[in-house]
Structure formats: structure tokens, C-alpha cells
Amino acid sequence: MISNDRSQPAPVRAALQQPLPLGTLAIVLLVMIAAAWQWRDGPPLSTDLTALLPTLEQTAQEQRAQQRVEQRLNERLLLLIGHDQRSHASALAEQTATQLNTCGCFEWVRWQQQPDLDKVGQQLLAGRLALLDNATRDQLLHHPERYLAQRAAALFDPFSAGGVVAPDRDWLGLTRHISLPQGNGDIAIDATTGAVTIEADERIWILAEARINTTSFDVAAPVAVRDAVALARAQVTAGGGELLALGGVLYAAAARDQAAAEVAWVGGGSVIGIILLLLFAFRSPRALMALLPVSLGLVCGAVASVGLFGEIHVLTLVLGASLIGVAIDYPLHYLSKSWLTKRQDQQHEDAAPQWHSLTALRSTLPGLRLSLATSVVGYGALLFTPFPALTQIAVFSIAGLGGAFLVAVGLLPALLAGTRLQPASRPLALVAAIERQRRRLSSRQQISLALVAALLTAYGIARLDSSNDVRQWIRTPPELINEARRIADLTGEQPTSQFFIVEGEDVDTVMARSRALSERLAALTEQNVLSSFRSIDQFIASPAEQLQLRHALAKLSAQFEPLIAVGIPAEQLQAELAVLQSTPLLTPDQALTGPLGEPWRDLWLAGSSDESPAALVTLSGLNNGSVLARLAGELPGVRYVDRVAALDAALDQVQWRALLLKAIATLILLALVALAIGLRPAMAIVGLPFAAALLAAGALGLLGQPLTLFGLFGLLLATAVGVDYAILIHERVGGMVVSLLGVVVAAVTAWLSFGLLALSQTPAVSNFGLAVTLGLVFCVLLAPWAVPSGELRKSCE
């Protein structure tokens, strides 16, 4: 039967004039004003994954190196513009650079090499001893006669390319052997346009670079950059070319889009499901007011997170959207007492006494208060983990549940004053039939079921993989992965987050150790352990090596015959040799200030005056990090930094600490519940949800799913919600069947939220949603045993 559900303004108006609803309305207004103020300049959202990671102990040099590696990965955008014809490729590259330079997203966009040739020439002359490539330096040290013969031949070779420095300023031709590695052997500089070109895949590719004008994790920047690149790609495609792009900002944009989509379908899907459930269960549109506590709960969670952390991470927002399924439990528990009228008069439904919101609230309020307290204790334990992700989620959840409870208790009953609920009979009859079947289980049958469940759980837990991988927190779209692979194949550019730090007491020591490391890494590149690396010793020789070369050049005058034979006056050669002998030795700091040092500046960690020098060695295309870790242990002053592996280890430690804190919180929870209802029932109320968590962990193992840190967090959340269910079953307001039906309805709303999370394409979020969903399933199955066995029969009559 559908009841008459006309609006009744007089009871609502009278109820709203009471002190509690008025005070609650004032608090709601303040929260909404705070939210509007926090969002006045746009959403205070963050996609910076590093903001949620545990803090690692790092030296000043390591922090500086980490920052430079992250800047290179995240603030740089690499572009390749390809076409079948060279002229068209150049035109498209120029068009792309112009369009990106005017979009406002970038500090600069470069597709041409346009150095100041005068400054380059000056640095080449000043660095003839310091910046020589290793092969030329070795030849001058060990086979100078061979070098001079080759130089004499090159002076009169019409096919020999000219250099920046005129021959009469560099008769020995040393400046011609100062070069910068530019990737694989197919990369060259077009002399006409100054573009860096690659010939591959039957196309001419032009390399362009851009630097975004803000961090790639700024909430607005990723989308703006992604859109600008998409527009440039469309223009290049229309011109018959192809554009490839690689940069951390594009991954950040994908993460933001993914988070927005998941918030929409998790939040929207669960709300739609809850609306349909409320209409089906309570057959009254006014029952939809139960969503008011949920709405304020989400706003309170966001306000608290932004207030404490300055912003809210999109991952917190995704997981926070699932709070809908928990926050709605508070109004549902007293709305579900409307089924009590059905139990009192099953045959004469029209004569059933009317449900009253305030009466139902008063009867369930003790259990609701205890449920809120247990939830706060459960989430509160996570505040003390050294893990910003759990801390932010805990703050969001505590504030959200507090706000939902406030509205559910202080405002919603007044809004529902005078409402008549006539809930559907079928759910009540179904739950009653299930409960009758449960009560018919003999002790032997119950023990047998428990043993089977225990064996399966033990087997599942034994198969459970509890390792953590921070890369499970993100989902990289396949199109970005494929594009990165193509760029890596074309350019050899495949940067990694792993790197080496080389330290020493002085510059010579650092450079010598860097050279030793480079020799070992060069051998590993031939073994395909990595594709390439960048080291400061590839750019500049140490002062000791420069001095060694100067001594070797002092003996060169006796071997000038090949150059004299081609017409170079011996006096000019001697004068040049004298200049080289008097040229000051260059330090890395001095060499890096010139235009030639720009690509290498991030590799020298100058630090403060009281710090020892250090150098950074970056890697590309790493295939086996364990080999490099062993290599660092074999070389003095060399440290291998793998932040991903360090974070995975830190997450494992956080996992154990979270378990310890949860155990402490459980003892507090047990004491809290025992003070309210006694020790013996408290042990059942607290113990049953943890048994459910063990069953869920075993189920994860049987399904072949890992137990990640977020999965563990999900199980802990399920236990907190399960304690609420057990408390409401123990209270049995309205009888066992009515209370159990209220728990089932609450659980369905939670499954609607967390079940959708289990479908997420982000592995960590999916694992969290699946863990919570399984945990709540077992919490509902075990909840009826929260009633002491001696009261089972009486409670169900």
C-alpha cells in the first residue's frame, strides 16, 4: 500500500523552531560558508602523488637531487613532430611552437638550436683542455702523433665540416672535439633551420621541448597543457604530419580525468542506487531527505581536509565519495524502525500505528552515539600513521561522519516531523524467513560451518600477497604508454626516477668516482641493463685530468711536423701551445655557467659552501635496478637512489604500524563498548567484525587479489562499520528482525558505494573497494551472533 504522503508544513515548522534544529541549521550554514570561501578561487584539488607518500629520511644532497630529477620528469614536455618531407616537418614544428608559446601554459617552447655563437666560441676556446671528449683526450695522452696527422688531413679536407671557432684561432683543432651527446646515432642538427632532427619510420622528426610555467600537479595546469597539446596534435595531423608528446604533466592530466570520472560514477551511481532503494523500501519521497546528512558529511569532510592540509587530493575525494554508503547509516537506522509497525499488525496494515521520527530517534540514539564513537576511534588510529594518504582520508572521514551524524540527529527528525512511512512488506518477510532458518541451525551445524570457513580462510591468507607497490596508486592510460615507447625508440629518451649520487671530499674525488661509475655503466648499457645515462664527467674533465693533459701537451712541439708540412707556421703553433699551457683549469661550477653547460647543470649538486661537492647521474631505459644497487655497493662514495623501492618498503612498515595502531584502537573500542553495555557483549560486538575482516582477507587470497595498504585500510574500515552493525543488532530496537533488516538496508547502501570502487581502473582504489565490500558482506553475515545465545529465541519472537 502506498501511503498518503502529503507535505505537512505545520509539524515541520514547529519542530524546526526547537533549539537543536535551529543550532544545527546555524552550523550547517557556517560549514557551507567555509566551503564557499575555500573554493572561491576554484577547486583546491591536488593530483600530486608525492604529497600523499610517506616522508623518507634524506640527506640535503639527496633531497636536492630528487628535486632535480622530479623537475626533469614533471616540468618538461618533449615533443616530436614528424612528416614525410623535411620542409613540411619544419613548418609544422614552427607552427606547433608558435601555438604552444601563445597558449599561456609554457615558460618557453623551443624547436631550434639558436645559441649565441660568440659566447659558444669563447667557451670552446676556454674549455679546450676541460671539455674535450674522452677519446680525443686519450689520443693526445697516448698517441699524439696520430692525432696531429689526422688534424693536418682535416684542415685540407673539403668534406670536413667547419667548426664554430676559426682554424687560425685553434690550429690544433681541439674545439672540434668538444661535443654534446644528443641521444642515439640517428639524431642530427639541421644546419639550415637549427632543428634537431631524427630520420626514422620513413619520416623526418623534429624534436621540440617545452617547460610548463607551473608545477605539473597544479590542478589547472595539467588540463590546460593537455588541451593545448591536443589542439597542436590536431593541427599537425591536419597538415599530414604526426605529433608525439611525453611529459609528467600529461600523466597528471590523465590522473585528474580518471579521478573526476570515478568521483562522478561512484558518487553519482551510489546516490542513484540509494534513491531507488529508499523509494522501494520506504515508499515515500520524503525518505529521500536521508541524503541530507550524506551531503553535509561530504562537505564537512572536504572543508576539514582543505582547512588542515590547504588542499584535498583527488584520491581522497575518490575514496571519500564512498563515505556516502556509511554516512547514510545514521538516518537509515531510525527510518528502518518504521518496519516495526508491520510487525505489530501484519494483517491490518491500515490500522498500524504511525511511525514518528523523534520517537524512532530517541529509541536508536544510544546505539547511534556509540556507533559514532567507535567510528571516530577506528579512524582516529589512522591519524597517527606516518602516511599522509591515510591521515587525510581519516580526517575526511571523521569530519564527514561527524557532520552526517549532526544533521541526522539534530535536523533531519524535525524535517521528517509528521511524515508517515509505510515501508514495503516483502523485505521484512524475507529477512524474517532468513532469520528463522539461521535459528534452526544446530550447534553442530554452526561448528561445522565455522570450521569450513576457518580452513578456507587460513588457505586464502596463506596465498595472500601483502606487498605494496606505489605504482598501484595510478593508472596510466595505454595511449600514453604507447606514445612514451615510440618516443623512447626514436630518441633513446626514457627517463627513470632512479639515479646515482656521487660524493667526495673535493672536486677531483667526485670527478674520479663519477668517471669510475661511468665506465661501469657504459658496460651495462652494452648488456641492455639500461639504455643510456648522463654523468658530469661526460661533459668536463676533473682538474687533475686537465693538469695531466696540460703536461702532455708540453711535449707536443717536437711532433708538429705534420701541421708545419701543410703550411702552418711553427711560431703560431708554439704560441697556441703557450696559450694552452697558461689556460686556467676549469671547475664544474665555472664550466656549467656557459651556454655549453646548460644541458648538464642539473647534474652538479653545488650545495652550500660548507657542504662537500656531489654529482648526480641520471638513467634512461632502466631494465634491472638490482644490478645498479649492487654496483653502488662496490664503488666508494656512490649511492644508488630508488625512491619507488624505498617507498614500497616504507609502505610495508606503515602497514604494520597501522595494524598496531588498530590493535590499540580496538582495545580502546572494547573498553568504550564495555563501559556502555558490559564486557561480555562488548567482546562479541568487537570480535565479530574482526572475524569478518579475517574472512575477507582469506577471500582476497582465494580470489588471487593482493592485500595492499589500501586493502588493509579497507578491511579496517569494514571492521569499524561492522561494529556499528553489531551494536544495532545487540540493541534490537524493534526486535531482532527489524534490527537485522535495518542493518541489511544500511549494508546495501554501503555496497552500492564500495562495490563501485571495486570496479575502479586504479589498482589501489579497486583493491580498497573490494576489501571493504567483502568485509561488509561477512560483517552482515556474522552480525546476528552479536545477540547472546540465550536471548536468540526471545529476540525473534
DRENGU-517439 format. One line per 5 residues: number of its first residue (from 1); their letters; for each residue x negated, y negated, z of C-alpha. Coordinates in pm, whole numbers, plus 32768, in hexadecimal, padded with zeros to 4 digits. Layout:
// residues N
NUM) a) X,Y,Z  ...
// end
This chain:
// residues 797
1) misnd) 8000,8000,8000  7F81,7EA3,7FAA  7FC7,7DB5,80C7  804A,7C54,80B0  7F09,7B88,80BD
6) rsqpa) 7F84,7A25,809F  7E9F,7918,8125  7EF9,78AB,8282  7E56,7757,82B8  7EE1,7711,8411
11) pvraa) 7E33,7835,84C7  7CEF,77F1,840D  7CFB,767C,845C  7D3F,76BE,85C8  7C27,77C1,85DD
16) lqqpl) 7B2C,76DB,8534  7B6B,75CF,863A  7AD6,76AB,8748  7974,7651,87C5  78C6,7788,8738
21) plgtl) 793D,7762,85CF  78FA,75EB,85D8  7798,7623,865B  775C,7730,8556  77D4,7648,8441
26) aivll) 76E0,753F,84BA  75BF,7637,84B0  7624,76AD,8355  7625,7543,82DD  74C8,7507,836C
31) vmiaa) 7443,7641,82C3  74D4,75D9,8173  743D,747B,8196  72E9,7516,81E7  7302,75FA,80B7
36) awqwr) 735D,74D7,7FD4  7234,7411,8058  7141,7532,8022  71B9,7564,7EBD  71D0,73F0,7E67
41) dgppl) 70A4,7401,7D7B  70F9,7553,7CEA  70E6,76B9,7D6B  6FC8,76DE,7E6A  6F72,7833,7DD9
46) stdlt) 6E20,78DA,7DB6  6DAB,79F2,7CD3  6C4B,79F6,7D68  6C13,7B60,7DC7  6ADB,7B07,7E8C
51) allpt) 6BAF,7A3D,7F81  6C50,7B81,7FFA  6B11,7C4C,801B  6A58,7C9A,815E  6938,7BB4,81AC
56) leqta) 67E7,7C58,816F  66AA,7BFD,8227  65C6,7B50,812D  6486,7A89,813A  647D,7924,80B4
61) qeqra) 63CA,79A0,7F7B  64C8,7AB3,7F45  65EB,79C2,7F6E  654B,78D6,7E72  650F,79F2,7D7D
66) qqrve) 6670,7A78,7DA8  66FF,7921,7D65  6637,78FB,7C24  6699,7A54,7BA5  6808,7A0E,7BEC
71) qrlne) 67F5,78BB,7B42  6761,795F,7A0F  6871,7A66,7A0B  6998,7988,7A61  6958,7829,79E3
76) rllll) 68CA,7880,7890  6996,78D3,775B  68ED,7988,763C  6989,796F,74E2  693D,7A1D,7398
81) ighdq) 69D7,7992,7258  69B7,7A78,712F  69FF,7A5F,6FB9  6994,7B0E,6E79  68E9,79D2,6DF8
86) rshas) 67E3,790D,6EB5  686B,77B5,6E54  69CB,7811,6EC2  6948,789E,700C  6894,7755,704F
91) alaeq) 69CA,768B,6FFD  6AA2,7762,70E2  69A2,7749,71FA  699B,75CF,71DC  6B18,75C3,71D9
96) tatql) 6B29,76A2,730E  6A29,75D5,73CF  6ADF,7491,737A  6C2E,751B,73E8  6BA6,75A8,752F
101) ntcgc) 6AE4,7469,757C  6C23,739C,7565  6D05,7480,7633  6C7D,7402,7780  6C26,755B,7807
106) fewvr) 6AAF,7552,77CB  6985,7485,7834  68E6,74D5,76E5  6901,75C2,75BD  67CA,7609,74EA
111) wqqqp) 67A4,76C3,73A4  6664,7620,7320  6505,7611,73A9  64B1,749D,73A5  6380,7471,7484
116) dldkv) 62B6,7331,749E  6192,739C,73C0  60A5,7297,7450  60DF,7317,75B1  60CA,747F,753C
121) gqqll) 5F80,7437,748D  5EF1,738E,75C4  5F54,74B6,769E  5EC5,75AD,75A4  5D75,74FE,75A5
126) agrla) 5D6F,74DE,7721  5DD3,764B,774B  5CE9,76F0,7652  5C40,77B6,7766  5D70,77EA,7846
131) lldna) 5E86,783D,774C  5DD6,792A,765A  5E84,7A73,761E  5DE2,7B9F,76C1  5D6C,7C3F,757A
136) trdql) 5CAE,7B06,750D  5C17,7AD9,7665  5B9A,7C40,7668  5B08,7C17,750C  5A49,7ADB,756F
141) lhhpe) 59C3,7B89,76A6  5956,7CCC,7600  5945,7C96,7484  590E,7B21,7441  5863,7B61,72F2
146) rylaq) 599D,7C12,7273  5A76,7AEC,72DE  5998,79E9,7234  5996,7AAF,70F0  5B11,7AC1,70F2
151) raaal) 5B28,794E,713D  5A42,78F7,7019  5B17,79C7,6F2E  5C5A,7928,6FAE  5BDE,77C6,6F6D
156) fdpfs) 5BDA,7800,6DF8  5CFA,78F6,6DDC  5E13,784D,6D14  5F13,7939,6DA9  5EB0,78EE,6F10
161) aggvv) 5FB9,781E,6FBF  5F4E,76CC,7044  5F5D,7675,71B1  5FD6,754B,727B  5E6D,74DA,72B9
166) apdrd) 5D9F,746E,718C  5C6B,7549,7144  5B76,742B,717B  5BF1,740C,72E3  5BDA,7582,7324
171) wlglt) 5ACB,761B,7246  5AC9,775A,7314  5C41,7782,72DB  5C92,77D8,7443  5DDD,7719,743D
176) rhisl) 5E5B,7803,732A  5E50,7921,7425  5F2C,787C,7528  6085,7909,74EC  61C6,7951,75A1
181) pqgng) 6268,7AAA,7592  63BB,7A85,74EE  6457,7BDB,7513  6443,7CF3,7416  637A,7CE9,72D8
186) diaid) 64A0,7C7E,71FD  64B9,7B27,72A2  641A,79FD,71EF  6439,7884,71DB  64C0,77F2,7096
191) attga) 63C1,76E8,7030  64CD,7621,6F76  65D8,7606,7083  6517,765B,71BE  6617,776A,720D
196) vtiea) 65BD,78B0,72B8  6631,79BA,71C4  665C,7B32,71C3  668A,7C09,7090  6759,7D3B,70E7
201) deriw) 6897,7DEF,7080  6878,7D54,6F23  68B1,7BFD,6FBD  67E9,7ACD,7020  6828,7A87,718E
206) ilaea) 67D9,7939,7231  6799,792F,73A5  6836,7815,7472  6831,77D7,75E7  690E,7708,76CB
211) rintt) 690B,76A8,7839  6A5B,7671,78E0  6A81,7532,79A9  6AFB,75E2,7AE2  6ADB,7735,7B86
216) sfdva) 6B79,784E,7AC0  6C46,78AB,7BF2  6CF6,775B,7C09  6E66,77A9,7BE4  6E9B,76C5,7AB4
221) apvav) 6D4F,76EF,79FE  6D6F,785D,7992  6EBB,7826,78E6  6E48,76E4,783D  6D07,7788,77BE
226) rdava) 6DBF,78C1,774F  6EBB,77F1,768C  6DA8,771F,75EC  6CEF,7859,757E  6E32,78EF,74F8
231) laraq) 6E70,77B6,7428  6D0A,77BC,73A4  6D2D,792E,7353  6E6C,78EC,728E  6DC1,77D7,71C7
236) vtagg) 6C92,78B1,717B  6D71,79D2,7111  6E37,78EA,702F  6CEC,788A,6F8C  6C9F,79F5,6F3C
241) gella) 6BAB,7A23,705E  6BA0,7ACE,71AD  6B5E,7A45,730B  6ADF,7B0F,7435  6ACD,7A7F,7594
246) lggvl) 6A31,7AF4,76DB  6A37,7A4C,782F  6AA3,7A79,7998  6BA9,796A,7968  6C66,7A4C,7874
251) yaaaa) 6C6C,7B66,7973  6CEB,7A70,7A79  6E03,7A05,798E  6E63,7B71,7955  6E68,7BAD,7ACE
256) rdqaa) 6F47,7A7F,7B01  7038,7AEF,79F1  7040,7C4D,7A83  7085,7BC9,7BE1  7198,7AE0,7B65
261) aevaw) 723D,7BFD,7AA8  722D,7CE5,7BD4  72B3,7BDE,7CC4  73D2,7BA8,7BD0  7430,7D12,7B9F
266) vgggs) 73E6,7D89,7D00  7498,7C63,7DA1  75A6,7C48,7C99  75DA,7DBD,7C79  75F6,7DF4,7DED
271) vigii) 76E4,7CCC,7E15  77C5,7D4E,7CFE  77C0,7EAA,7D97  780C,7E22,7EF2  792C,7D51,7E6A
276) llllf) 79C7,7E82,7DC7  7990,7F4E,7F03  7A32,7E45,7FE0  7B5F,7E29,7EFD  7B84,7FA3,7EE8
281) afrsp) 7B52,7FE1,805B  7C14,7EC0,80F7  7D04,7E66,7FDC  7CF6,7CF4,802A  7C44,7BDB,7F6E
286) ralma) 7C01,7B31,80BC  7B1D,7C53,8119  7A2A,7BBE,801E  79DE,7AB8,8126  78F5,7BC2,81B3
291) llpvs) 77FE,7B44,80AD  77DD,79F6,8163  76F0,7A80,826E  7624,7B21,815A  7603,79DA,809D
296) lglvc) 7595,7914,81CA  74AB,7A2E,822F  73F2,7A16,80E4  73DF,789B,8100  735D,78B3,8267
301) gavas) 7254,79AE,81FB  71DD,78CC,80E3  71DE,7794,81C1  7115,7843,82D1  7017,78CD,81D6
306) vglfg) 6FE2,777F,812A  6FD4,76CD,8279  6EC5,77B3,8304  6DFD,7802,81CB  6E3C,76D1,80EF
311) eihvl) 6ECD,77AE,7FDB  6F76,78FB,7FA9  6EDD,7A0A,7ED4  6FAD,7AA3,7DBF  6F68,7BFF,7E4B
316) tlvlg) 6FFE,7B91,7F99  7129,7B0D,7EDB  7156,7C56,7E20  714A,7D23,7F5F  7211,7C19,8018
321) aslig) 732C,7C39,7F1F  7361,7D99,7FA7  73AD,7CFC,80FB  750E,7CD6,8073  754D,7E45,80BC
326) vaidy) 74E2,7E1D,8229  756A,7CC3,827D  76CA,7D24,8216  76CD,7E31,8322  772C,7D35,8430
331) plhyl) 787F,7CD1,839F  78BF,7E2F,831C  78AA,7EC8,8476  79D3,7E06,84F6  7A8D,7DFF,83A9
336) skswl) 7A7C,7F7A,83AC  7B41,7F81,84F1  7C74,7F34,841D  7C79,80AC,83D8  7CD7,80D8,8545
341) tkrqd) 7E3C,8073,84E8  7E44,8191,83EE  7DE1,828A,84FA  7EEB,8208,85E5  8007,8230,84F2
346) qqhed) 7FB8,8308,83C5  8121,834B,8363  81B8,81F0,8393  80B9,810A,82F8  819E,7FD7,82FB
351) aapqw) 81C4,7FF0,8471  8051,7FFD,84B6  7FD6,7EEE,85A0  7F27,7DCA,84F6  7DAD,7DAA,84F2
356) hslta) 7D29,7C6E,859F  7BD1,7BEB,854B  7B82,7B61,86A7  7BFE,7C9F,8754  7B2D,7D79,866C
361) lrstl) 79FE,7C9B,86A5  7A1D,7CAC,881F  7A2B,7E28,8817  78F7,7E4A,8739  782B,7D21,87B5
366) pglrl) 775C,7DE2,88BA  76EB,7ED9,87B2  76AB,7DC3,86B4  75D2,7D03,87AB  750B,7E3B,87F8
371) slats) 74E7,7E83,8684  745F,7D26,8645  736A,7D49,8765  72EA,7E98,86E6  72BF,7E0B,8585
376) vvgyg) 71FD,7CDF,8605  7119,7DC1,86D1  70E2,7EA4,85A6  708E,7D8A,84B7  6FD0,7CCE,85C4
381) allft) 6ECD,7DE1,85D7  6E6F,7D9B,846E  6E1E,7C30,84C2  6CDE,7CA5,8568  6C50,7D63,8440
386) pfpal) 6B26,7CBC,8391  6BEC,7CCA,8250  6C91,7B88,81D3  6D86,7C4C,80F8  6E21,7D03,821F
391) tqiav) 6E13,7BCA,82F4  6ED1,7AFC,81F5  6FD3,7C0E,81BA  7001,7C37,8332  7037,7ABF,8361
396) fsiag) 712F,7ABA,8241  71EC,7BE5,82CD  71F7,7B72,8439  7272,7A17,83D9  7364,7AAB,82DA
401) lggaf) 7400,7BA2,83CC  7412,7A95,84D7  74CC,79AB,83ED  75B4,7AC0,8378  7601,7B24,84E0
406) lvavg) 764A,79BB,853F  7749,798D,8429  77DE,7AE8,845A  781A,7AA7,85CB  7847,792E,85DF
411) llpal) 7901,78CD,84A2  798E,79F0,83DC  7A8B,7A67,84E3  7B21,7908,84E2  7B3A,7909,8367
416) lagtr) 7BE3,7A5D,8377  7CDC,79F0,8481  7E3A,7A62,8423  7DBA,7B4C,8314  7E70,7C96,82FB
421) lqpas) 7D9D,7DB9,8285  7E3A,7EFE,8213  7D0B,7FCE,81A6  7D21,80F3,80B9  7D7A,823F,8159
426) rplal) 7CAE,8328,807D  7B55,82CB,8108  7BD8,8302,8269  7C69,8454,8212  7B2B,84BF,815E
431) vaaie) 7A47,845F,8280  7B33,8508,8377  7B25,864B,82AD  79A9,863F,829B  7990,8602,8410
436) rqrrr) 7A75,8729,8457  7994,8809,8387  7862,8788,843F  78FE,87D4,8591  7944,8937,8522
441) lssrq) 77D2,897E,84F5  7762,8A73,85FD  7626,8A3E,86C7  757D,8B53,8601  75DB,8AB1,84B6
446) qisla) 755D,895F,852B  7412,89F8,859E  73ED,8AAF,8452  7429,896E,838E  7330,88B8,846A
451) lvaal) 7225,89C2,8432  7254,89BE,82B8  7244,8842,82B7  710B,8849,8392  705A,8943,82AD
456) ltayg) 70AF,887F,8172  7046,873C,821B  6EFA,87CE,828A  6EB7,884F,812B  6F12,86FF,8092
461) iarld) 6E39,863A,8185  6D16,8724,813F  6D37,86CA,7FCD  6D5A,8557,8015  6C51,846E,7F88
466) ssndv) 6C2C,8342,806F  6B21,8287,7FAA  6B52,8117,7F56  6B03,8064,7E14  6B34,7EED,7E02
471) rqwir) 6B73,7F0D,7C8B  6CC1,7FB1,7CE2  6D3C,7E59,7D49  6D4E,7DE2,7BE4  6DD4,7E65,7A9F
476) tppel) 6D10,7E05,796C  6DE7,7DF9,7832  6D6A,7EEA,7724  6D53,7DD3,7623  6C57,7D15,76FD
481) inear) 6B8C,7E52,7732  6B81,7E9C,75BD  6B1F,7D37,756B  6A08,7D3D,766E  6981,7E7E,75D7
486) riadl) 697C,7DE9,747A  68C3,7CB5,74F5  67CC,7D92,75AF  678C,7E5A,7472  6756,7D1E,73A5
491) tgeqp) 6684,7C52,7497  65FD,7D48,7595  66AE,7C69,7695  674D,7D42,77A0  670A,7C8F,78EB
496) tsqff) 672D,7D48,7A33  6758,7CDA,7B9B  6622,7D9E,7C08  64CF,7CF1,7C13  6374,7CF4,7CAC
501) ivege) 62D7,7BF3,7D92  615C,7BDD,7D8B  60B9,7B32,7EB7  5F54,7AE2,7F1D  5E7C,79FC,7FEE
506) dvdtv) 5E1F,7920,7EC5  5E68,78EE,7D54  5D50,79D7,7CDD  5DD3,7AF2,7DB6  5F38,7AC5,7D3D
511) marsr) 5ECA,7AB7,7BD0  5DEB,7BEB,7BF3  5F05,7CB1,7C94  5FF8,7C36,7B8F  5F0B,7CAA,7A7B
516) alser) 5EEA,7E02,7B1F  6065,7E1D,7B34  608D,7DB2,79C8  5FA0,7EC4,7956  6070,7FC9,7A0C
521) laalt) 61B7,7F38,7989  6131,7F34,7825  60F3,80A9,7841  6254,80DD,78C5  62EA,8021,779E
526) eqnvl) 6247,811E,76B9  62F2,822E,7785  6446,817F,7760  6466,8146,78D6  64B3,7FDB,787B
531) ssfrs) 64C0,7F1A,7736  63F2,7DE9,7797  6382,7D07,78B1  6310,7BA2,78EA  61E4,7B51,79C5
536) idqfi) 6121,7A11,7A01  5FDB,7AB8,7997  606E,7ADA,7838  6062,795D,7826  5F2D,78EE,78E5
541) aspae) 5DE8,798E,7955  5D74,796E,7ABB  5C68,786A,7B10  5B71,7987,7B3D  5BBE,7A0C,79DE
546) qlqlr) 5B9D,78AE,794C  5A49,7887,79F2  59DC,79D9,7969  5A3E,796E,780A  5986,7823,7831
551) halak) 5845,78DE,7888  5873,79BF,775B  58A3,7895,7672  575A,7800,76EA  56A9,7918,762C
556) lsaqf) 5776,78E3,74F0  5693,77E3,7448  559D,78F2,73DD  56B2,7995,730B  573C,7864,724F
561) eplia) 56A5,78DA,7102  57F2,7946,7060  588C,77EF,70A1  5751,7731,7034  574B,7801,6EF7
566) vgipa) 58A6,777E,6E93  5837,7614,6EC0  5883,75B5,7026  5764,74E2,70B2  56AE,7584,71D4
571) eqlqa) 56BB,7437,7290  5837,7436,728E  5843,759D,7308  5750,754A,7423  581E,7416,747F
576) elavl) 595C,74E6,748E  58AB,75E9,7561  583D,74D5,7651  59A5,745C,766C  5A1A,75BC,76C0
581) qstpl) 590A,75DC,77C7  5983,749D,786F  5AF9,74E6,7852  5B90,74FC,79B2  5C18,7649,7A22
586) ltpdq) 5D96,764B,7A1D  5E70,76C3,7B3A  5FCC,7750,7AF3  6068,7614,7B87  5FAB,753C,7A8B
591) altgp) 5FE8,761B,795D  615D,763D,79A2  6199,74C5,799A  6163,74AE,7821  6258,750C,770B
596) lgepw) 61B7,7660,76DA  61FE,76B9,7844  6376,7684,7839  63D5,77F1,77F6  62EF,7864,7910
601) rdlwl) 6339,776B,7A28  642F,7847,7ADE  6320,7952,7B0B  623E,7883,7BED  62B7,7865,7D54
606) agssd) 61FE,7730,7DC8  62A8,770B,7F1A  623A,7611,8020  60D1,75AE,8064  60B2,7699,818D
611) espaa) 612E,77C9,80C9  604E,78B7,800D  607E,78BD,7E92  615B,79C6,7DF5  61D6,7A2B,7C9E
616) lvtls) 6314,7AC4,7C1B  6319,7BDE,7B1B  646A,7C0A,7A6E  64DA,7D45,79BD  65B3,7D98,7893
621) glnng) 665D,7EDC,782D  660F,7F9C,796D  665A,8111,7958  65B9,819E,7A92  6599,80C1,7BC5
626) svlar) 6509,81D2,7CA4  63C9,81D9,7BD4  639A,8063,7C09  63DA,8082,7D7E  62C1,8182,7D96
631) lagel) 61E2,80A5,7CC3  6206,7F84,7DB9  6192,8066,7ED2  6052,80B3,7E16  5FE8,7F48,7DDA
636) pgvry) 5F85,7E59,7EF2  604A,7D16,7F0E  615D,7D91,7E24  62C6,7DB5,7E95  63E0,7E48,7DC8
641) vdrva) 652E,7D9F,7E0A  666C,7E58,7DB0  6784,7D96,7E4F  6892,7E80,7DCF  67F0,7FAC,7E7B
646) aldaa) 67B5,7EDE,7FB5  6921,7E71,7FB8  6998,7FD7,7F89  68C8,803D,80B8  694E,7F13,817A
651) ldqvq) 6AB2,7F78,8121  6A6F,80D4,81A8  69FE,8038,82F0  6B2F,7F54,82F4  6C07,8087,82C0
656) wrall) 6B82,812A,83FA  6B9A,7FE5,84BC  6D03,7FBB,844C  6D4E,8119,84CE  6CAB,80C4,861A
661) lkaia) 6D6D,7F7F,863A  6EAD,8032,85DD  6E68,8135,86EB  6E40,801B,87E8  6F7D,7F79,8766
666) tlill) 7031,80C6,8789  6FD8,80D8,88F9  7058,7F76,8926  718D,7FD4,8861  71C4,8107,8938
671) alval) 71A8,8038,8A74  7297,7F35,89E8  73A0,8035,8989  736D,80F6,8ACD  73B0,7FBD,8B99
676) aiglr) 74F7,7F93,8ADE  757F,80F7,8AD2  7492,81DA,8B95  7358,829F,8B48  73EF,83E5,8AC9
681) pamai) 74D3,8351,89BD  73C2,8256,8968  72D3,8374,8914  73D2,8401,881F  741F,82AB,8787
686) vglpf) 72AF,825C,8750  723B,83BE,8703  7337,8417,85F5  72D1,82FE,8502  7165,8364,8525
691) aaall) 71C2,84C9,84D8  7272,843D,83A5  7133,8384,8346  706E,84CA,8358  7172,8576,827F
696) aagal) 715A,8458,8183  6FDD,846E,8181  6FF9,85E1,8139  70F0,859C,8023  6FFB,84A6,7F86
701) gllgq) 6EF2,85B5,7F88  6FE0,86B3,7EED  7037,85B7,7DDD  6EC5,8580,7D94  6ED2,8416,7E06
706) pltlf) 6DB7,8372,7ECE  6DE6,82CC,801F  6D55,8173,7FE6  6D44,805D,80E5  6E89,7FD3,805A
711) glfgl) 6F21,812F,8067  6EBD,8145,81D6  6F55,7FEF,820D  7092,8071,816B  70A0,819B,8256
716) llata) 706B,80B8,8381  7183,7FD8,8304  7264,8108,82DE  7222,8168,8447  7282,800A,84BD
721) vgvdy) 73CA,801D,83FB  73FB,8184,846E  73E6,8115,85D9  7506,8023,858F  75D2,8141,84FE
726) ailih) 758B,821F,8628  75ED,810C,871C  773B,80D6,866D  777F,824B,866A  7727,8261,87D9
731) ervgg) 7812,8140,882B  792D,81E9,8769  7A0C,80B4,876B  7B50,8133,86CE  7AE5,829D,86E5
736) mvvsl) 79E0,8377,8641  7A7D,8383,84E6  7AB7,820A,84CF  7955,81C3,8549  78C0,82C0,845A
741) lgvvv) 7985,822E,8338  7902,80D4,8394  77A0,815C,838C  77DB,8202,823A  7864,80BF,81A4
746) aavta) 773A,7FFE,822E  764C,8103,81A4  76ED,80F2,804C  76AD,7F7B,803F  7542,7FBA,809F
751) wlsfg) 751F,80C7,7F95  75A8,7FD4,7E94  7487,7EE8,7EE5  7366,7FD1,7F29  73D0,80CC,7E23
756) llals) 73B0,7FBE,7D1A  7254,7F6E,7D9D  71F7,80DA,7D64  7232,809A,7BEF  7137,7F7C,7BE9
761) qtpav) 7020,7F8C,7AE8  6F29,7F0F,7BEE  6E9E,804C,7C94  6E80,7FBA,7DF4  6FE2,7F30,7DED
766) snfgl) 706C,8073,7D61  6FBC,813E,7E6F  7047,8057,7F79  71AB,8073,7EF4  719A,81EE,7ED5
771) avtlg) 710C,8214,8036  721E,813B,80D0  7330,81E8,800B  72BF,8345,8074  728E,82D3,81DA
776) lvfcv) 73EE,8245,81EF  7482,8383,815A  73ED,8450,8275  7445,8345,8376  75B4,8364,8318
781) llapw) 75A4,84E1,831A  7509,84E7,8476  75CB,83C4,850D  76F3,8499,858E  7604,8551,8675
786) avpsg) 75CF,840A,8733  7708,846B,87F6  76B9,8553,891D  7723,86B8,88CD  7816,86C4,89EF
791) elrks) 78D8,85A2,8962  78EC,8614,87FA  7A3D,86BA,880F  7AD7,85A7,88DD  7A53,8495,87FD
796) ce) 7AEC,852A,86C6  7C46,8563,874D
// end
